[in-house]
Amino acid sequence: MSTPVLTSVHYYPVKSMAGCAPAEAAVEPWGLAGDRRWLVTDESGAQITQRQRPRLALASARPSAGGGIRLHAPGAEPIDVPVPDAAERGGTVTVRVFQDKVEAVPAGAAADAWVSDFLECPARLLHMDDPAVRRTIDPEYSRPGETVSFADGFPLLAAAQGSLDALNSLISEGDHAEEGPLPMNRFRPNAVIAGTEPWAEDGWRRVRIGEVTFRAVKPSKRCVVTTTDQLTAVRGKEPLRTLVRHHRIGNGAVFGMNLIPEHTGVLRVGDPVEILARVP
């Protein structure tokens, strides 16, 4: 195999909306700068993701001045959403991200109306004001004080092109071959790496990407979001059907590896990737 290399970088300003693919991105302790700092919830404060509303794939957020975002969606006028001030909004509110209760700042009535109209259900948009303190990582996999944004559970997700190629080969031989080949965006990674053997990432324990070193803590268990076409929001059977049959770890289908940064730095497309430690 050739020397592994970082081929793309991705971050998603609003959880479950389409993301951005810059040439480089800063690594903060809780993830890539700007990644999943915004969250859509229902009126009770429970997160709304593509699990419940595949249509979220059709909306996108782009960074704007001062750390805010500009929201786009088919049939909707774009809207600029500034970073909300907790004092001006009357403080934070509690939202639920899986089992976690997290404090977040409401984005305001205009943003709420925009996401509600787009999703055709009552919804709110909220911002994580201080990721250094708002949400800790599962202590089974983290060290004291390590935190994460509104991502599913860990600061970064790495995915390997070799594994996607192997998966697509399996899909082509299965009952739903017409759904393949699938693009990498089905897995919504932060870092895509080429030049590794298929599924090699399952055994990583420590990895350096360019100037940043990460602990590889847990293969990523996959959900129904991976069956959602990110360009049309239409759902199929793949890749979950093939992953369940051919690539399970424990009780779940997995694809990709969750990473926790050991320090800050910058990831750049083209960075070399070095595997520093593997499962014994």
HELIX and SHEET records of a PDB file:
HELIX    1   1 PRO A   54  LEU A   58  5                                   5    
HELIX    2   2 ALA A   65  GLY A   67  5                                   3    
HELIX    3   3 ALA A  109  LEU A  119  1                                  11    
HELIX    4   4 GLN A  161  SER A  172  1                                  12    
HELIX    5   5 ALA A  177  GLU A  179  5                                   3    
HELIX    6   6 MET A  184  PHE A  187  5                                   4    
HELIX    7   7 ALA A  200  GLY A  203  5                                   4    
HELIX    8   8 VAL A  224  THR A  227  5                                   4    
HELIX    9   9 LEU A  240  HIS A  246  1                                   7    
SHEET    1   A 7 VAL A   5  VAL A   9  0                                        
SHEET    2   A 7 ALA A 191  ALA A 194 -1                                        
SHEET    3   A 7 LEU A 156  ALA A 160  1                                        
SHEET    4   A 7 GLY A 252  PRO A 261 -1                                        
SHEET    5   A 7 VAL A 212  LYS A 221 -1                                        
SHEET    6   A 7 TRP A 204  ILE A 209 -1                                        
SHEET    7   A 7 VAL A 273  ARG A 278 -1                                        
SHEET    1   B 5 VAL A   5  VAL A   9  0                                        
SHEET    2   B 5 ALA A 191  ALA A 194 -1                                        
SHEET    3   B 5 LEU A 156  ALA A 160  1                                        
SHEET    4   B 5 GLY A 252  PRO A 261 -1                                        
SHEET    5   B 5 ARG A 248  ILE A 249 -1                                        
SHEET    1   C 3 GLY A  31  LEU A  32  0                                        
SHEET    2   C 3 GLU A  24  GLU A  28 -1                                        
SHEET    3   C 3 GLY A 265  ARG A 268 -1                                        
SHEET    1   D 4 TRP A  38  THR A  41  0                                        
SHEET    2   D 4 ARG A 124  HIS A 127 -1                                        
SHEET    3   D 4 ASP A 100  PRO A 106 -1                                        
SHEET    4   D 4 VAL A  93  VAL A  97 -1                                        
SHEET    1   E 3 SER A  60  PRO A  63  0                                        
SHEET    2   E 3 ILE A  69  ALA A  73 -1                                        
SHEET    3   E 3 ALA A  76  VAL A  81 -1                                        
END                                                                             
